[in-house]
Structure formats: C-alpha cells, structure tokens
Amino acid sequence: MNSAQGQRLGNLTGLAVALVAFMLYAVYLSPSHGWTFFLQLSVNGIILGSLYALIALGYSMVYGILKLLNFAHGDVYMIGAFIGFGVLTLLGGPLNPAIPVALLVTCMFVVAMLGSGLLGLAIERFAYRPLRDSPRIAPLISALGVAFFLENSALLLFGSQFRNYDGFDLISYNGIHLGGENGVFVQYLGVIVIVGALVLMLLLLGLVRWTRLGKAMRAVSFDREGAAMMGIDPDRVIAATFFIGSALAGAAGVMFGLLFSQIYHLMGFLAGLKGFTAAVVGGIGSIPGAMLGGLLVGLIESWAKGYLNGNVSDLVVFGILIGIMLVRPSGLLGTPALQKV
C-alpha cells in the first residue's frame, strides 16, 4: 500500500469513527433521540446527497481536466430543471399527462440532459476555450459572468415566480414504510432519485474506466500537451467532458423538481455552492470523491436541520468544508497535485 492509499484509508477510518460517534449521540443522548428519527433523517440526507453528488461530478470532471472551477455549473442545473418543466407542460402537465407517466418522466430526463449538455458545450466553446491559455483568473471571471448571464436570462424568460412540478401528483404521495407504520418512510420519488443517481454514477464510472473516451479523459487530465502528441484531440475530450458533466447536472435539476416541486431562477446558486463543497470535501478531481462528498453534504445538512435548526444547516455544511480544508486540503479521497519538473 502506497502513502496516498494509506492516507485515504486513514481519512475514511476517521470519517467512520466520527459518524459512529455522532450516531450514538443522536440516538441515545440528543433531546430528539431515537433510531427512527435518526434513520428518517439519514434517508432524507441520502436522497438530497444524491442530487449534490450529481452536481459535484460536473465540478470534479471539469477541474480534473482543465483545473477550472466552473461556477456556472449550478446554473446549468437550474436550466435543466426548467427544461424538464417545459417538457412536462408540453405533454399535458402532472394532472392530465398525454402519455404514460413512466414515458413522460423518461422524456423529461432525456430532453433535460440533452439540453443541459448542449448548453455546457456552448459555455465551453465560447466562454472558456478562448481563455484556456490565459492567466487563471480570466476563465474564473468568465465563469462568474456566465452564471449571472444564465440567471438573468432565466429571469427574463420565465419570470421570478416559482414554477411547480407537482411531482407528488404526477407520481403519488405514496412510499415504502420500513419497520411498520411508525417506521422510516421512503417515498417513491426518493427511491427514483436514489436509483437514478446511482445508475448515472455507475455509468459514468464505467465510461471513465473502460472506454476509449474515458482513457482519453484521463490522459488529458494528466498531461494535455503529451496527450495531444499521442494523437488525442484535447478539444474534443474537453467538450465531451463538459457535455457529460452538464447532462448530469440537468438530470439533477429534474430530480429536484420532481422531489421538491418548486423551481425558480436562482435555485442553482446555493445548489451549485453545495455541489462544489461536496466535490472539494470528497477530493475535487476524484469521481468517487464527488459521490462520497455529495452523500456527506446531504447527510450533514439533513442531520443539522433535524437536530439543530434549519436556519443553521448551511452554516454547518460550509463550516465542515473549512474544517476539512484545514486538515486535509486535497479532500478525503483526493491526492495532492503532482508538480511537473
């Protein structure tokens, strides 16, 4: 076992100890103690964390190849939610769908992912590619400009009012009771979110590890100039990375709309920050790290709302980010950047 693997194992061991200690406190010592309450919050956190993980994957993929923080990514997620809402409206709405519900939801995901992916391609081509060899601050400012452009474009096109997916009317209010009527309740929408996110993550892992495009991504990430000398087209690989990461964000936007119903033009700002937090906590540039970070951020937010106060949940989440950066700057599963000499 090399030193990097040992460090990762140590990080995961410390994390497991901290989680067990918190679980014992939450169940036996807190005022709202009890296994049912703790498990219910944990289920809610896993559902929310699945959304954050999909957003975090886009941050990690782009940073892994370009060392660029794509702060417009959260607003791509917002656009994906509005595209899904548009498909839902065109096909009859939640109360009177023109086609079977399963086919309707599939169409929402496919169109939102395709639209978000194409938006990601446009952002990369016109906002980032001309600045690729510029000082590091230039593409960062461009990313912030794209984020504000997308937010205000959505405001002009859709207005400031909330749009409602009515996801519970579309799919149902029902769910699964684990442990009887007084046990943990898992709604069907939550199951769809968890399963959908898991499938997309596994497909992404398979693509990166076992396909030619995935091997090209890893080569460009390690050495863009060297990959170009070996016959790989970096522009094509980078464009594919933006498309895939943006498509995952679009899927997360539809999942959010189905689960929480209401969407609006500024929804991508805070979600993008939490997705970025998840990517950094897990180890930005690491796909497994983005998944782990997303689940951790979702769990921490859910536990903070349940055991502390909903108003301080964001404070806790970003406080955890600061703490991990002080202790482990490269994240739980990240590795320090190699310095080429």
N, C-alpha and C positions, 0 to 999 in steps of 0.2 A: 504494500500500500504506500503510495507516494504522499508527500506532505499535503498537497491540495486535497486529496481524498480524505486524509486524516482530519484536516481542518473542517471539511464538510460534514464528516461523521460526528465530529465534536459539536458542531453547530446544531445538528439535528438532535443529538443527545441532550444538549442543554435546552433546546426547544421542547422536547418531550417532557423533561423534568419540570419545566415551567408550566406546561399545560396540565400535567397531573396535579401539581401543587394548586393551581387555580381551580381545577375541577373539585378537589377535596374541600377547598374553601367555599366554593359556590354551593356545593351540595350540603355541607354539614355546618358551616359557620355563618353564612350570609343570612340577612333577615328574610330574603326570599328563597330560602333553601329548599331543596328537594330535587330528586332526579328528573321528574317530569318537566319541571320548569327549565332546568339546565339543558336537557336534551331538546326541548322545543326551541330554545334559543339557538342551540347548535345547528339544528336542521335549518332554521331560518338563515343562519350565518353561512352555511354551506351553499344554499341557494343564491344568496347575494354574492358570496365569494366566487361562484361560478361565472357570474357576469363580469366581475372585476378581473378574473383570470383571462377571459377572452380579450378584454381591453388591454391588459398588461402584455399579452402575447404580441400585439402590434408594436408596442413600445420596444419590447426586447428584440424583436426581429429587425426593426429599422436601426436601432442602436448597435446591434451586433454587427451589422454590415457597414454602416456609414458613420458610426459614433455620433449620431444626430439624435437629439431629443425632439421628437415630432409632437410639439404641443398642440397641433391641430387635430391630433388623433381623437380626442374626446368629442370634438365637433363632427367628425366623420361618423362616430357612434350616434350622435343626435340626428344627423341626416338619415342614417339607416332607419331609425325609429320612425321618422316622418315618411320615408318611402314605404315602409310596411303599413303605416296607417293609410297611405294613399291607395295601396292595393286592396286593403280591407274595405275601404269606402267604395272603390270602383266595383267590387264584387259583391255588393249588397249590404255590407255592414254586419255587425255582430248579431243583430236581432233577426235579420232575414237574409242569410247568405245565399248567393245564387248558385253556389256549388257546394259539395260536401265539405264539412268543416276541416277534415284532415287535409284535403286537397287545397283548401283556402289557406291554411296555415303554412303548408309547404310552399305555395306560391309567394306568400309574404316573405318567407325566409330567402327563397331563391332570388327574387327581384331585389330585395334589400341588400343582399350580399353582392349581387352583381352591380347594382348602382353604387354602393359604397366602394367596391373595388375599383370601378372606373373613376370615381372621384379621387381615390387615392393615387391612381395613375396620373390624373391631371395635376394633382398637387405636386407630385414628384417631378413631373416633366417641366412645369412652368415656374414653380416656386423654389425647388431645391436643386435640380440639376444644373442650372446656370451658375449656382453659387457653390458647387461641390468643391472647388479648389480655392475658395475664398477663405479669409480668416474665420475661425469657428463661430464668432459672434454673428456673422452675417446670416447664415441659414437659421440660427436661433431666432433672430429678429423676424426673419421671413415667416417662420413657423407661427409666431405670435400674430403676425399680420394676417395670415391665412385663417387662424382661429377666429379673430374678430370679424373678418370678412364673412365667414360661414355663419356666424351667429347673427350678424345684422342682415345677411341675405335671408336667413330663415325668418327673422322678424318681419321683413318687408313682404315676403311671400305668404307666410302663414299667420301673421299677426302675433300678438303677445298672449292671447288666450290659450288655456290648456286644451289639448285635444285628447279625447277619451277613447281608448281602445275597447273598453267594456270587455276585457278578456274573460272575466268570470261568466258573463252572459254567453260569450262565444263558446267556451269550453265547459264550464259549470263551476259551481261553488263547491263541488264535492271533492273528496280526497280519501286518503287512507288513514285509519286510526291504528296506530301501533300501541298495543297494550290496552285495548278496550276503549270505551267511550271517553274515559278520563285520561287517556294516554296521550302520546305525541301525535299531533295531526299533521299529515303531509298532504298538501293539496295537489291535485293533478297538474296544475300549472307549474308548481315547484318541481314535480317529477320530470316534466317536459324540459324545464330549464336545465336541471342537473344532467339528465341523459343527453340532451342536445349539446351542452357544453363539453361533456366528456367525450362524445363521439368526435366533435370537431377538433378537440385537443389531440386525441389519438391519431386522427387522420393527419394532422399537422406533424406530429412526431414521426409518423411513417414516411411522410413526404420528405422531411429533412434528412432522415437517416438512410432511406433505402431507394431514393430516386436520383436520377441524374441532376435534376434541378436542385435537389437538396444538397448533393455533393458540391455543385457549383456555388450554392449559397455559402457553404462552409469554407470553400476555397477563397471566395471574395471577401468573406469576413476576416480570414486570417491575413491575406495579402492581396489587395485588389490589383496592384501592378503585376505581381507574379502570376495571378490567375489569368490576366489578360495575355501575358506572354505564353501561357499554356493553351491558348485558343478559346478561353471562356470570354463571353461578351459581358462585361460588368454592368453595362447599361440595361441589358435585358434582365439580368439577375436581380438588379436593384428594383427595376419596375415590377417584376414578379413578386418581390418581397412586399412592396407597397400594396400591390393588389390583394395579396393573401391576407396581410395584416388588416387592411381596411375592410375586407369582406368579413373577417371575424368580428370586427367592431360593429358592422352592420347587423350581423346576427345577434350580437348582444343587445343592440338597440331594440330589435323586435322582441326579444325575450323580456326586456324591461317593460316595454309597452304592454305585452300580454299579462305580465305579472302584477305590475303596479298601475296599469291603465293609463294614467295621465302622463302626457309628454308635452314639452314646451321648448322654446328656442335656446334656453340657457341650461338645459339639462346636461349637456356634455361637459360643462366646465368642472363641476365638482366630481362627476364620474371619471373624467379624464385625470384629475389630480389623484384620485384614489387608485385608478389603474396604474398610473405612474408610480405611486407609492408601493403598490403590490410588486411591480417589476423591480424596483430598487431593493425592497425587502428580500425578495427571493434571489436576487442577483441579476441585474439588468444584462441582457445578452444571453441569458440561460432560459431555454424554453421550459424545462421542468421547474426552474426557479420562479418563472412567471406564474405557473399553475399553483405552486405552493404559496407564493406571496398573495395571490388573489384569494385563496381559501382562508389564509390567516387574516387578511384585512377584513373579509366578510365576517369571520367568526368574532374578531375583536370588536367590530362595530356592533354586531348583534348583542354580544355579552355586555358591552358598555351601555347600550340602550336598556337592557333588561335589569342590570344590577346597579347602574349608576343613574344616568339621566340621558334622555335623548339629545338634550342640548349640548352635552359634553362628549358625545361619541366621536365627533370629528377631532376634538382636542386629543382624545386618547389615541386615535389612529395615527395622527401626524406626530404625536409625542413618541409613539413606538418607532416611527420612521427615524426620528432624530436619535433615539437611543441605539437602534441597530447601526446607524451610520457611524456613531461614535465608537462602538465596539467592533463592528465588522463592516468597514466601508464598502467592500465588494459584495455584500449581501450574503444570505445564508448558503446559497448554492453557487454563488459567483466565484470567479478566480481573479486575482489581480492581473491587470493588463500587462502583457508582455512588452518589453521595451526592445525595439529593433536596434541593433548596432551594426 
